[in-house]
Amino acid sequence: MSAGISKEHLEQTLKEKLSADHVEVIDTSGGCGQNYDVVIVSSVFEGKTLLQKHRLVNDAAKAEISQLHAFSQKTYTPAQWAELTNKK
């Protein structure tokens, strides 16, 4: 049984491979590093469908995701993120 992936490692991987402006990684596993919810904001998502965005994320973090029990992602373009965060 692997010890899981650190929140910092997952965050760094997603930032680097997706040129992300914002990455939020929430450990929902109670600290064992096996379940994560992530929010990713990147201009590489411009003009992509939700499925295409998720495939980009899955490809970018394939090695990391394969070691997790659960991985939930929300993907936004910078414009979508700005709109979402301005409503709060």
HTML snippet that shows the backbone in 3Dmol.js (N, CA, C, O; Angstrom):
<script src="https://3Dmol.org/build/3Dmol-min.js"></script>
<div id="view" style="width:600px;height:400px;position:relative"></div>
<script>
const pdb = `
ATOM      1  N   MET A   1       0.848  -1.193   0.000  1.00  0.00           N
ATOM      2  CA  MET A   1       0.000   0.000   0.000  1.00  0.00           C
ATOM      3  C   MET A   1       0.885   1.246   0.000  1.00  0.00           C
ATOM      4  O   MET A   1       1.743   1.397   0.869  1.00  0.00           O
ATOM      5  N   SER A   2       0.684   2.114  -0.947  1.00  0.00           N
ATOM      6  CA  SER A   2       1.512   3.314  -1.007  1.00  0.00           C
ATOM      7  C   SER A   2       1.022   4.348  -0.003  1.00  0.00           C
ATOM      8  O   SER A   2      -0.125   4.314   0.443  1.00  0.00           O
ATOM      9  N   ALA A   3       1.898   5.246   0.332  1.00  0.00           N
ATOM     10  CA  ALA A   3       1.560   6.284   1.309  1.00  0.00           C
ATOM     11  C   ALA A   3       0.737   7.400   0.688  1.00  0.00           C
ATOM     12  O   ALA A   3       0.294   8.312   1.387  1.00  0.00           O
ATOM     13  N   GLY A   4       0.534   7.334  -0.606  1.00  0.00           N
ATOM     14  CA  GLY A   4      -0.237   8.380  -1.261  1.00  0.00           C
ATOM     15  C   GLY A   4       0.655   9.481  -1.804  1.00  0.00           C
ATOM     16  O   GLY A   4       1.883   9.396  -1.766  1.00  0.00           O
ATOM     17  N   ILE A   5       0.019  10.487  -2.294  1.00  0.00           N
ATOM     18  CA  ILE A   5       0.689  11.620  -2.921  1.00  0.00           C
ATOM     19  C   ILE A   5       0.495  12.836  -2.020  1.00  0.00           C
ATOM     20  O   ILE A   5      -0.597  13.061  -1.499  1.00  0.00           O
ATOM     21  N   SER A   6       1.549  13.611  -1.841  1.00  0.00           N
ATOM     22  CA  SER A   6       1.392  14.815  -1.009  1.00  0.00           C
ATOM     23  C   SER A   6       0.605  15.869  -1.783  1.00  0.00           C
ATOM     24  O   SER A   6       0.650  15.946  -3.011  1.00  0.00           O
ATOM     25  N   LYS A   7      -0.113  16.668  -1.016  1.00  0.00           N
ATOM     26  CA  LYS A   7      -0.896  17.763  -1.571  1.00  0.00           C
ATOM     27  C   LYS A   7       0.019  18.698  -2.370  1.00  0.00           C
ATOM     28  O   LYS A   7      -0.337  19.149  -3.459  1.00  0.00           O
ATOM     29  N   GLU A   8       1.200  18.981  -1.812  1.00  0.00           N
ATOM     30  CA  GLU A   8       2.145  19.890  -2.452  1.00  0.00           C
ATOM     31  C   GLU A   8       2.652  19.333  -3.786  1.00  0.00           C
ATOM     32  O   GLU A   8       2.775  20.066  -4.768  1.00  0.00           O
ATOM     33  N   HIS A   9       2.942  18.031  -3.808  1.00  0.00           N
ATOM     34  CA  HIS A   9       3.428  17.396  -5.037  1.00  0.00           C
ATOM     35  C   HIS A   9       2.356  17.466  -6.130  1.00  0.00           C
ATOM     36  O   HIS A   9       2.653  17.811  -7.273  1.00  0.00           O
ATOM     37  N   LEU A  10       1.132  17.143  -5.778  1.00  0.00           N
ATOM     38  CA  LEU A  10       0.043  17.172  -6.748  1.00  0.00           C
ATOM     39  C   LEU A  10      -0.175  18.591  -7.264  1.00  0.00           C
ATOM     40  O   LEU A  10      -0.363  18.801  -8.463  1.00  0.00           O
ATOM     41  N   GLU A  11      -0.149  19.551  -6.364  1.00  0.00           N
ATOM     42  CA  GLU A  11      -0.330  20.953  -6.739  1.00  0.00           C
ATOM     43  C   GLU A  11       0.768  21.409  -7.702  1.00  0.00           C
ATOM     44  O   GLU A  11       0.480  22.045  -8.716  1.00  0.00           O
ATOM     45  N   GLN A  12       2.016  21.089  -7.389  1.00  0.00           N
ATOM     46  CA  GLN A  12       3.160  21.469  -8.223  1.00  0.00           C
ATOM     47  C   GLN A  12       3.073  20.827  -9.609  1.00  0.00           C
ATOM     48  O   GLN A  12       3.308  21.487 -10.622  1.00  0.00           O
ATOM     49  N   THR A  13       2.737  19.550  -9.645  1.00  0.00           N
ATOM     50  CA  THR A  13       2.606  18.828 -10.919  1.00  0.00           C
ATOM     51  C   THR A  13       1.564  19.484 -11.811  1.00  0.00           C
ATOM     52  O   THR A  13       1.813  19.714 -12.995  1.00  0.00           O
ATOM     53  N   LEU A  14       0.406  19.785 -11.251  1.00  0.00           N
ATOM     54  CA  LEU A  14      -0.679  20.384 -12.039  1.00  0.00           C
ATOM     55  C   LEU A  14      -0.311  21.787 -12.504  1.00  0.00           C
ATOM     56  O   LEU A  14      -0.601  22.157 -13.642  1.00  0.00           O
ATOM     57  N   LYS A  15       0.326  22.573 -11.635  1.00  0.00           N
ATOM     58  CA  LYS A  15       0.736  23.931 -12.016  1.00  0.00           C
ATOM     59  C   LYS A  15       1.718  23.896 -13.182  1.00  0.00           C
ATOM     60  O   LYS A  15       1.578  24.641 -14.152  1.00  0.00           O
ATOM     61  N   GLU A  16       2.715  23.019 -13.071  1.00  0.00           N
ATOM     62  CA  GLU A  16       3.756  22.951 -14.100  1.00  0.00           C
ATOM     63  C   GLU A  16       3.235  22.407 -15.420  1.00  0.00           C
ATOM     64  O   GLU A  16       3.470  22.998 -16.473  1.00  0.00           O
ATOM     65  N   LYS A  17       2.536  21.295 -15.369  1.00  0.00           N
ATOM     66  CA  LYS A  17       2.140  20.628 -16.609  1.00  0.00           C
ATOM     67  C   LYS A  17       0.972  21.291 -17.328  1.00  0.00           C
ATOM     68  O   LYS A  17       0.790  21.096 -18.530  1.00  0.00           O
ATOM     69  N   LEU A  18       0.182  22.071 -16.599  1.00  0.00           N
ATOM     70  CA  LEU A  18      -0.971  22.721 -17.225  1.00  0.00           C
ATOM     71  C   LEU A  18      -0.816  24.245 -17.285  1.00  0.00           C
ATOM     72  O   LEU A  18      -1.763  24.949 -17.634  1.00  0.00           O
ATOM     73  N   SER A  19       0.361  24.750 -16.950  1.00  0.00           N
ATOM     74  CA  SER A  19       0.596  26.199 -16.914  1.00  0.00           C
ATOM     75  C   SER A  19      -0.538  26.904 -16.179  1.00  0.00           C
ATOM     76  O   SER A  19      -1.051  27.924 -16.640  1.00  0.00           O
ATOM     77  N   ALA A  20      -0.917  26.357 -15.046  1.00  0.00           N
ATOM     78  CA  ALA A  20      -2.090  26.839 -14.324  1.00  0.00           C
ATOM     79  C   ALA A  20      -1.832  28.153 -13.593  1.00  0.00           C
ATOM     80  O   ALA A  20      -0.770  28.361 -13.006  1.00  0.00           O
ATOM     81  N   ASP A  21      -2.824  29.025 -13.642  1.00  0.00           N
ATOM     82  CA  ASP A  21      -2.778  30.292 -12.912  1.00  0.00           C
ATOM     83  C   ASP A  21      -3.111  30.048 -11.441  1.00  0.00           C
ATOM     84  O   ASP A  21      -2.601  30.737 -10.558  1.00  0.00           O
ATOM     85  N   HIS A  22      -3.962  29.072 -11.189  1.00  0.00           N
ATOM     86  CA  HIS A  22      -4.431  28.800  -9.832  1.00  0.00           C
ATOM     87  C   HIS A  22      -4.700  27.302  -9.697  1.00  0.00           C
ATOM     88  O   HIS A  22      -5.369  26.701 -10.538  1.00  0.00           O
ATOM     89  N   VAL A  23      -4.179  26.722  -8.647  1.00  0.00           N
ATOM     90  CA  VAL A  23      -4.462  25.316  -8.338  1.00  0.00           C
ATOM     91  C   VAL A  23      -4.781  25.238  -6.853  1.00  0.00           C
ATOM     92  O   VAL A  23      -4.019  25.707  -6.007  1.00  0.00           O
ATOM     93  N   GLU A  24      -5.911  24.642  -6.563  1.00  0.00           N
ATOM     94  CA  GLU A  24      -6.332  24.449  -5.184  1.00  0.00           C
ATOM     95  C   GLU A  24      -6.487  22.946  -4.985  1.00  0.00           C
ATOM     96  O   GLU A  24      -7.266  22.301  -5.687  1.00  0.00           O
ATOM     97  N   VAL A  25      -5.752  22.392  -4.036  1.00  0.00           N
ATOM     98  CA  VAL A  25      -5.813  20.954  -3.775  1.00  0.00           C
ATOM     99  C   VAL A  25      -6.339  20.760  -2.357  1.00  0.00           C
ATOM    100  O   VAL A  25      -5.747  21.241  -1.392  1.00  0.00           O
ATOM    101  N   ILE A  26      -7.454  20.053  -2.246  1.00  0.00           N
ATOM    102  CA  ILE A  26      -8.057  19.791  -0.945  1.00  0.00           C
ATOM    103  C   ILE A  26      -7.964  18.308  -0.656  1.00  0.00           C
ATOM    104  O   ILE A  26      -8.499  17.484  -1.398  1.00  0.00           O
ATOM    105  N   ASP A  27      -7.274  17.968   0.440  1.00  0.00           N
ATOM    106  CA  ASP A  27      -7.131  16.575   0.854  1.00  0.00           C
ATOM    107  C   ASP A  27      -8.407  16.171   1.585  1.00  0.00           C
ATOM    108  O   ASP A  27      -8.675  16.651   2.686  1.00  0.00           O
ATOM    109  N   THR A  28      -9.191  15.290   0.972  1.00  0.00           N
ATOM    110  CA  THR A  28     -10.456  14.848   1.576  1.00  0.00           C
ATOM    111  C   THR A  28     -10.314  13.473   2.221  1.00  0.00           C
ATOM    112  O   THR A  28     -11.309  12.825   2.547  1.00  0.00           O
ATOM    113  N   SER A  29      -9.072  13.036   2.400  1.00  0.00           N
ATOM    114  CA  SER A  29      -8.821  11.690   2.920  1.00  0.00           C
ATOM    115  C   SER A  29      -8.533  11.669   4.413  1.00  0.00           C
ATOM    116  O   SER A  29      -8.306  10.603   4.986  1.00  0.00           O
ATOM    117  N   GLY A  30      -8.540  12.836   5.045  1.00  0.00           N
ATOM    118  CA  GLY A  30      -8.200  12.878   6.453  1.00  0.00           C
ATOM    119  C   GLY A  30      -6.698  12.810   6.684  1.00  0.00           C
ATOM    120  O   GLY A  30      -6.246  12.447   7.771  1.00  0.00           O
ATOM    121  N   GLY A  31      -5.926  13.159   5.660  1.00  0.00           N
ATOM    122  CA  GLY A  31      -4.485  13.251   5.828  1.00  0.00           C
ATOM    123  C   GLY A  31      -3.657  12.100   5.278  1.00  0.00           C
ATOM    124  O   GLY A  31      -2.428  12.159   5.337  1.00  0.00           O
ATOM    125  N   CYS A  32      -4.284  11.055   4.745  1.00  0.00           N
ATOM    126  CA  CYS A  32      -3.490   9.923   4.246  1.00  0.00           C
ATOM    127  C   CYS A  32      -3.025  10.118   2.803  1.00  0.00           C
ATOM    128  O   CYS A  32      -2.252   9.308   2.291  1.00  0.00           O
ATOM    129  N   GLY A  33      -3.486  11.182   2.139  1.00  0.00           N
ATOM    130  CA  GLY A  33      -3.023  11.480   0.780  1.00  0.00           C
ATOM    131  C   GLY A  33      -3.569  10.541  -0.264  1.00  0.00           C
ATOM    132  O   GLY A  33      -2.884  10.240  -1.241  1.00  0.00           O
ATOM    133  N   GLN A  34      -4.779  10.072  -0.083  1.00  0.00           N
ATOM    134  CA  GLN A  34      -5.373   9.137  -1.044  1.00  0.00           C
ATOM    135  C   GLN A  34      -6.587   9.705  -1.785  1.00  0.00           C
ATOM    136  O   GLN A  34      -6.962   9.193  -2.839  1.00  0.00           O
ATOM    137  N   ASN A  35      -7.199  10.751  -1.245  1.00  0.00           N
ATOM    138  CA  ASN A  35      -8.394  11.348  -1.847  1.00  0.00           C
ATOM    139  C   ASN A  35      -8.204  12.856  -1.965  1.00  0.00           C
ATOM    140  O   ASN A  35      -7.911  13.531  -0.978  1.00  0.00           O
ATOM    141  N   TYR A  36      -8.373  13.378  -3.175  1.00  0.00           N
ATOM    142  CA  TYR A  36      -8.214  14.816  -3.380  1.00  0.00           C
ATOM    143  C   TYR A  36      -9.330  15.395  -4.235  1.00  0.00           C
ATOM    144  O   TYR A  36      -9.808  14.770  -5.182  1.00  0.00           O
ATOM    145  N   ASP A  37      -9.726  16.602  -3.875  1.00  0.00           N
ATOM    146  CA  ASP A  37     -10.570  17.436  -4.724  1.00  0.00           C
ATOM    147  C   ASP A  37      -9.659  18.555  -5.203  1.00  0.00           C
ATOM    148  O   ASP A  37      -8.960  19.170  -4.398  1.00  0.00           O
ATOM    149  N   VAL A  38      -9.657  18.824  -6.494  1.00  0.00           N
ATOM    150  CA  VAL A  38      -8.803  19.887  -7.016  1.00  0.00           C
ATOM    151  C   VAL A  38      -9.595  20.887  -7.857  1.00  0.00           C
ATOM    152  O   VAL A  38     -10.563  20.535  -8.530  1.00  0.00           O
ATOM    153  N   VAL A  39      -9.157  22.129  -7.796  1.00  0.00           N
ATOM    154  CA  VAL A  39      -9.673  23.196  -8.642  1.00  0.00           C
ATOM    155  C   VAL A  39      -8.480  23.699  -9.441  1.00  0.00           C
ATOM    156  O   VAL A  39      -7.445  24.048  -8.872  1.00  0.00           O
ATOM    157  N   ILE A  40      -8.629  23.735 -10.763  1.00  0.00           N
ATOM    158  CA  ILE A  40      -7.522  24.141 -11.633  1.00  0.00           C
ATOM    159  C   ILE A  40      -8.011  25.250 -12.565  1.00  0.00           C
ATOM    160  O   ILE A  40      -9.037  25.114 -13.231  1.00  0.00           O
ATOM    161  N   VAL A  41      -7.261  26.340 -12.596  1.00  0.00           N
ATOM    162  CA  VAL A  41      -7.572  27.461 -13.484  1.00  0.00           C
ATOM    163  C   VAL A  41      -6.394  27.609 -14.444  1.00  0.00           C
ATOM    164  O   VAL A  41      -5.267  27.863 -14.019  1.00  0.00           O
ATOM    165  N   SER A  42      -6.664  27.449 -15.746  1.00  0.00           N
ATOM    166  CA  SER A  42      -5.585  27.539 -16.724  1.00  0.00           C
ATOM    167  C   SER A  42      -6.111  27.999 -18.075  1.00  0.00           C
ATOM    168  O   SER A  42      -7.218  27.647 -18.483  1.00  0.00           O
ATOM    169  N   SER A  43      -5.305  28.783 -18.752  1.00  0.00           N
ATOM    170  CA  SER A  43      -5.689  29.243 -20.092  1.00  0.00           C
ATOM    171  C   SER A  43      -5.630  28.110 -21.111  1.00  0.00           C
ATOM    172  O   SER A  43      -6.175  28.251 -22.205  1.00  0.00           O
ATOM    173  N   VAL A  44      -4.982  26.982 -20.784  1.00  0.00           N
ATOM    174  CA  VAL A  44      -4.960  25.855 -21.728  1.00  0.00           C
ATOM    175  C   VAL A  44      -6.357  25.245 -21.876  1.00  0.00           C
ATOM    176  O   VAL A  44      -6.596  24.460 -22.794  1.00  0.00           O
ATOM    177  N   PHE A  45      -7.283  25.604 -20.971  1.00  0.00           N
ATOM    178  CA  PHE A  45      -8.653  25.091 -21.050  1.00  0.00           C
ATOM    179  C   PHE A  45      -9.533  25.907 -21.987  1.00  0.00           C
ATOM    180  O   PHE A  45     -10.670  25.520 -22.255  1.00  0.00           O
ATOM    181  N   GLU A  46      -9.022  27.041 -22.494  1.00  0.00           N
ATOM    182  CA  GLU A  46      -9.805  27.905 -23.389  1.00  0.00           C
ATOM    183  C   GLU A  46     -10.323  27.113 -24.579  1.00  0.00           C
ATOM    184  O   GLU A  46      -9.558  26.419 -25.249  1.00  0.00           O
ATOM    185  N   GLY A  47     -11.621  27.215 -24.841  1.00  0.00           N
ATOM    186  CA  GLY A  47     -12.221  26.578 -26.011  1.00  0.00           C
ATOM    187  C   GLY A  47     -12.378  25.071 -25.917  1.00  0.00           C
ATOM    188  O   GLY A  47     -12.729  24.422 -26.902  1.00  0.00           O
ATOM    189  N   LYS A  48     -12.122  24.509 -24.749  1.00  0.00           N
ATOM    190  CA  LYS A  48     -12.218  23.050 -24.593  1.00  0.00           C
ATOM    191  C   LYS A  48     -13.531  22.676 -23.915  1.00  0.00           C
ATOM    192  O   LYS A  48     -14.073  23.442 -23.119  1.00  0.00           O
ATOM    193  N   THR A  49     -14.031  21.490 -24.240  1.00  0.00           N
ATOM    194  CA  THR A  49     -15.215  20.971 -23.553  1.00  0.00           C
ATOM    195  C   THR A  49     -14.789  20.465 -22.175  1.00  0.00           C
ATOM    196  O   THR A  49     -13.598  20.321 -21.901  1.00  0.00           O
ATOM    197  N   LEU A  50     -15.753  20.203 -21.328  1.00  0.00           N
ATOM    198  CA  LEU A  50     -15.451  19.684 -19.993  1.00  0.00           C
ATOM    199  C   LEU A  50     -14.668  18.376 -20.097  1.00  0.00           C
ATOM    200  O   LEU A  50     -13.702  18.171 -19.362  1.00  0.00           O
ATOM    201  N   LEU A  51     -15.074  17.509 -20.989  1.00  0.00           N
ATOM    202  CA  LEU A  51     -14.380  16.232 -21.168  1.00  0.00           C
ATOM    203  C   LEU A  51     -12.932  16.448 -21.619  1.00  0.00           C
ATOM    204  O   LEU A  51     -12.023  15.781 -21.125  1.00  0.00           O
ATOM    205  N   GLN A  52     -12.718  17.373 -22.549  1.00  0.00           N
ATOM    206  CA  GLN A  52     -11.360  17.663 -23.017  1.00  0.00           C
ATOM    207  C   GLN A  52     -10.495  18.228 -21.892  1.00  0.00           C
ATOM    208  O   GLN A  52      -9.317  17.887 -21.785  1.00  0.00           O
ATOM    209  N   LYS A  53     -11.074  19.091 -21.052  1.00  0.00           N
ATOM    210  CA  LYS A  53     -10.340  19.656 -19.921  1.00  0.00           C
ATOM    211  C   LYS A  53      -9.926  18.539 -18.962  1.00  0.00           C
ATOM    212  O   LYS A  53      -8.778  18.481 -18.520  1.00  0.00           O
ATOM    213  N   HIS A  54     -10.863  17.663 -18.651  1.00  0.00           N
ATOM    214  CA  HIS A  54     -10.580  16.582 -17.712  1.00  0.00           C
ATOM    215  C   HIS A  54      -9.534  15.619 -18.265  1.00  0.00           C
ATOM    216  O   HIS A  54      -8.706  15.097 -17.518  1.00  0.00           O
ATOM    217  N   ARG A  55      -9.575  15.390 -19.561  1.00  0.00           N
ATOM    218  CA  ARG A  55      -8.547  14.530 -20.173  1.00  0.00           C
ATOM    219  C   ARG A  55      -7.167  15.162 -20.073  1.00  0.00           C
ATOM    220  O   ARG A  55      -6.183  14.464 -19.829  1.00  0.00           O
ATOM    221  N   LEU A  56      -7.084  16.475 -20.257  1.00  0.00           N
ATOM    222  CA  LEU A  56      -5.797  17.180 -20.116  1.00  0.00           C
ATOM    223  C   LEU A  56      -5.246  16.997 -18.703  1.00  0.00           C
ATOM    224  O   LEU A  56      -4.060  16.719 -18.519  1.00  0.00           O
ATOM    225  N   VAL A  57      -6.119  17.155 -17.711  1.00  0.00           N
ATOM    226  CA  VAL A  57      -5.710  16.995 -16.310  1.00  0.00           C
ATOM    227  C   VAL A  57      -5.288  15.548 -16.050  1.00  0.00           C
ATOM    228  O   VAL A  57      -4.242  15.295 -15.452  1.00  0.00           O
ATOM    229  N   ASN A  58      -6.107  14.611 -16.502  1.00  0.00           N
ATOM    230  CA  ASN A  58      -5.801  13.193 -16.282  1.00  0.00           C
ATOM    231  C   ASN A  58      -4.479  12.801 -16.918  1.00  0.00           C
ATOM    232  O   ASN A  58      -3.714  12.032 -16.336  1.00  0.00           O
ATOM    233  N   ASP A  59      -4.200  13.325 -18.113  1.00  0.00           N
ATOM    234  CA  ASP A  59      -2.926  13.027 -18.777  1.00  0.00           C
ATOM    235  C   ASP A  59      -1.748  13.675 -18.044  1.00  0.00           C
ATOM    236  O   ASP A  59      -0.685  13.071 -17.902  1.00  0.00           O
ATOM    237  N   ALA A  60      -1.950  14.906 -17.584  1.00  0.00           N
ATOM    238  CA  ALA A  60      -0.879  15.641 -16.912  1.00  0.00           C
ATOM    239  C   ALA A  60      -0.484  14.993 -15.588  1.00  0.00           C
ATOM    240  O   ALA A  60       0.688  15.004 -15.211  1.00  0.00           O
ATOM    241  N   ALA A  61      -1.456  14.435 -14.891  1.00  0.00           N
ATOM    242  CA  ALA A  61      -1.192  13.873 -13.559  1.00  0.00           C
ATOM    243  C   ALA A  61      -1.450  12.367 -13.511  1.00  0.00           C
ATOM    244  O   ALA A  61      -1.832  11.824 -12.474  1.00  0.00           O
ATOM    245  N   LYS A  62      -1.236  11.709 -14.637  1.00  0.00           N
ATOM    246  CA  LYS A  62      -1.529  10.274 -14.740  1.00  0.00           C
ATOM    247  C   LYS A  62      -0.838   9.442 -13.663  1.00  0.00           C
ATOM    248  O   LYS A  62      -1.471   8.602 -13.024  1.00  0.00           O
ATOM    249  N   ALA A  63       0.442   9.672 -13.465  1.00  0.00           N
ATOM    250  CA  ALA A  63       1.207   8.898 -12.472  1.00  0.00           C
ATOM    251  C   ALA A  63       0.681   9.132 -11.062  1.00  0.00           C
ATOM    252  O   ALA A  63       0.594   8.205 -10.256  1.00  0.00           O
ATOM    253  N   GLU A  64       0.330  10.387 -10.775  1.00  0.00           N
ATOM    254  CA  GLU A  64      -0.161  10.724  -9.438  1.00  0.00           C
ATOM    255  C   GLU A  64      -1.566  10.150  -9.207  1.00  0.00           C
ATOM    256  O   GLU A  64      -1.835   9.547  -8.168  1.00  0.00           O
ATOM    257  N   ILE A  65      -2.449  10.344 -10.184  1.00  0.00           N
ATOM    258  CA  ILE A  65      -3.832   9.884 -10.044  1.00  0.00           C
ATOM    259  C   ILE A  65      -3.900   8.366  -9.891  1.00  0.00           C
ATOM    260  O   ILE A  65      -4.763   7.849  -9.181  1.00  0.00           O
ATOM    261  N   SER A  66      -2.994   7.657 -10.551  1.00  0.00           N
ATOM    262  CA  SER A  66      -3.019   6.190 -10.473  1.00  0.00           C
ATOM    263  C   SER A  66      -2.753   5.681  -9.060  1.00  0.00           C
ATOM    264  O   SER A  66      -3.070   4.535  -8.743  1.00  0.00           O
ATOM    265  N   GLN A  67      -2.178   6.521  -8.217  1.00  0.00           N
ATOM    266  CA  GLN A  67      -1.876   6.130  -6.840  1.00  0.00           C
ATOM    267  C   GLN A  67      -2.951   6.558  -5.841  1.00  0.00           C
ATOM    268  O   GLN A  67      -2.822   6.303  -4.644  1.00  0.00           O
ATOM    269  N   LEU A  68      -4.000   7.201  -6.324  1.00  0.00           N
ATOM    270  CA  LEU A  68      -5.039   7.718  -5.443  1.00  0.00           C
ATOM    271  C   LEU A  68      -6.275   6.822  -5.456  1.00  0.00           C
ATOM    272  O   LEU A  68      -6.517   6.083  -6.410  1.00  0.00           O
ATOM    273  N   HIS A  69      -7.042   6.907  -4.382  1.00  0.00           N
ATOM    274  CA  HIS A  69      -8.327   6.209  -4.326  1.00  0.00           C
ATOM    275  C   HIS A  69      -9.407   7.056  -4.991  1.00  0.00           C
ATOM    276  O   HIS A  69     -10.279   6.534  -5.687  1.00  0.00           O
ATOM    277  N   ALA A  70      -9.340   8.375  -4.769  1.00  0.00           N
ATOM    278  CA  ALA A  70     -10.362   9.274  -5.317  1.00  0.00           C
ATOM    279  C   ALA A  70      -9.720  10.586  -5.759  1.00  0.00           C
ATOM    280  O   ALA A  70      -8.848  11.136  -5.086  1.00  0.00           O
ATOM    281  N   PHE A  71     -10.177  11.062  -6.904  1.00  0.00           N
ATOM    282  CA  PHE A  71      -9.660  12.306  -7.466  1.00  0.00           C
ATOM    283  C   PHE A  71     -10.826  13.014  -8.141  1.00  0.00           C
ATOM    284  O   PHE A  71     -11.381  12.518  -9.121  1.00  0.00           O
ATOM    285  N   SER A  72     -11.189  14.165  -7.615  1.00  0.00           N
ATOM    286  CA  SER A  72     -12.292  14.941  -8.169  1.00  0.00           C
ATOM    287  C   SER A  72     -11.730  16.261  -8.666  1.00  0.00           C
ATOM    288  O   SER A  72     -10.963  16.913  -7.958  1.00  0.00           O
ATOM    289  N   GLN A  73     -12.103  16.662  -9.874  1.00  0.00           N
ATOM    290  CA  GLN A  73     -11.538  17.890 -10.435  1.00  0.00           C
ATOM    291  C   GLN A  73     -12.605  18.850 -10.925  1.00  0.00           C
ATOM    292  O   GLN A  73     -13.648  18.454 -11.445  1.00  0.00           O
ATOM    293  N   LYS A  74     -12.302  20.138 -10.736  1.00  0.00           N
ATOM    294  CA  LYS A  74     -13.103  21.215 -11.311  1.00  0.00           C
ATOM    295  C   LYS A  74     -12.126  22.044 -12.121  1.00  0.00           C
ATOM    296  O   LYS A  74     -11.095  22.479 -11.607  1.00  0.00           O
ATOM    297  N   THR A  75     -12.445  22.263 -13.378  1.00  0.00           N
ATOM    298  CA  THR A  75     -11.529  22.963 -14.281  1.00  0.00           C
ATOM    299  C   THR A  75     -12.192  24.234 -14.817  1.00  0.00           C
ATOM    300  O   THR A  75     -13.356  24.227 -15.216  1.00  0.00           O
ATOM    301  N   TYR A  76     -11.425  25.315 -14.814  1.00  0.00           N
ATOM    302  CA  TYR A  76     -11.946  26.606 -15.268  1.00  0.00           C
ATOM    303  C   TYR A  76     -10.911  27.343 -16.102  1.00  0.00           C
ATOM    304  O   TYR A  76      -9.705  27.190 -15.905  1.00  0.00           O
ATOM    305  N   THR A  77     -11.404  28.143 -17.037  1.00  0.00           N
ATOM    306  CA  THR A  77     -10.536  29.093 -17.722  1.00  0.00           C
ATOM    307  C   THR A  77     -10.387  30.293 -16.774  1.00  0.00           C
ATOM    308  O   THR A  77     -11.181  30.440 -15.844  1.00  0.00           O
ATOM    309  N   PRO A  78      -9.386  31.146 -16.995  1.00  0.00           N
ATOM    310  CA  PRO A  78      -9.257  32.334 -16.137  1.00  0.00           C
ATOM    311  C   PRO A  78     -10.528  33.191 -16.126  1.00  0.00           C
ATOM    312  O   PRO A  78     -10.901  33.728 -15.083  1.00  0.00           O
ATOM    313  N   ALA A  79     -11.192  33.321 -17.275  1.00  0.00           N
ATOM    314  CA  ALA A  79     -12.423  34.129 -17.346  1.00  0.00           C
ATOM    315  C   ALA A  79     -13.546  33.476 -16.534  1.00  0.00           C
ATOM    316  O   ALA A  79     -14.271  34.162 -15.814  1.00  0.00           O
ATOM    317  N   GLN A  80     -13.688  32.157 -16.648  1.00  0.00           N
ATOM    318  CA  GLN A  80     -14.713  31.449 -15.873  1.00  0.00           C
ATOM    319  C   GLN A  80     -14.442  31.585 -14.373  1.00  0.00           C
ATOM    320  O   GLN A  80     -15.367  31.792 -13.588  1.00  0.00           O
ATOM    321  N   TRP A  81     -13.183  31.470 -13.984  1.00  0.00           N
ATOM    322  CA  TRP A  81     -12.805  31.571 -12.572  1.00  0.00           C
ATOM    323  C   TRP A  81     -13.088  32.981 -12.039  1.00  0.00           C
ATOM    324  O   TRP A  81     -13.608  33.141 -10.934  1.00  0.00           O
ATOM    325  N   ALA A  82     -12.743  33.991 -12.830  1.00  0.00           N
ATOM    326  CA  ALA A  82     -12.985  35.387 -12.425  1.00  0.00           C
ATOM    327  C   ALA A  82     -14.475  35.617 -12.213  1.00  0.00           C
ATOM    328  O   ALA A  82     -14.880  36.252 -11.239  1.00  0.00           O
ATOM    329  N   GLU A  83     -15.288  35.098 -13.130  1.00  0.00           N
ATOM    330  CA  GLU A  83     -16.725  35.239 -13.025  1.00  0.00           C
ATOM    331  C   GLU A  83     -17.253  34.532 -11.775  1.00  0.00           C
ATOM    332  O   GLU A  83     -18.101  35.063 -11.058  1.00  0.00           O
ATOM    333  N   LEU A  84     -16.747  33.349 -11.535  1.00  0.00           N
ATOM    334  CA  LEU A  84     -17.178  32.549 -10.379  1.00  0.00           C
ATOM    335  C   LEU A  84     -16.780  33.206  -9.062  1.00  0.00           C
ATOM    336  O   LEU A  84     -17.585  33.272  -8.133  1.00  0.00           O
ATOM    337  N   THR A  85     -15.556  33.688  -8.978  1.00  0.00           N
ATOM    338  CA  THR A  85     -15.070  34.259  -7.721  1.00  0.00           C
ATOM    339  C   THR A  85     -15.632  35.652  -7.471  1.00  0.00           C
ATOM    340  O   THR A  85     -15.689  36.090  -6.322  1.00  0.00           O
ATOM    341  N   ASN A  86     -16.050  36.358  -8.520  1.00  0.00           N
ATOM    342  CA  ASN A  86     -16.653  37.682  -8.336  1.00  0.00           C
ATOM    343  C   ASN A  86     -18.086  37.588  -7.815  1.00  0.00           C
ATOM    344  O   ASN A  86     -18.612  38.559  -7.270  1.00  0.00           O
ATOM    345  N   LYS A  87     -18.715  36.435  -7.979  1.00  0.00           N
ATOM    346  CA  LYS A  87     -20.093  36.247  -7.513  1.00  0.00           C
ATOM    347  C   LYS A  87     -20.166  35.993  -6.018  1.00  0.00           C
ATOM    348  O   LYS A  87     -21.229  36.124  -5.412  1.00  0.00           O
ATOM    349  N   LYS A  88     -19.033  35.628  -5.421  1.00  0.00           N
ATOM    350  CA  LYS A  88     -19.042  35.276  -3.986  1.00  0.00           C
ATOM    351  C   LYS A  88     -19.155  36.500  -3.105  1.00  0.00           C
ATOM    352  O   LYS A  88     -19.176  36.378  -1.880  1.00  0.00           O
TER     353      LYS A  88
END
`;
const viewer = $3Dmol.createViewer("view");
viewer.addModel(pdb, "pdb");
viewer.setStyle({}, {cartoon: {color: "spectrum"}});
viewer.zoomTo();
viewer.render();
</script>
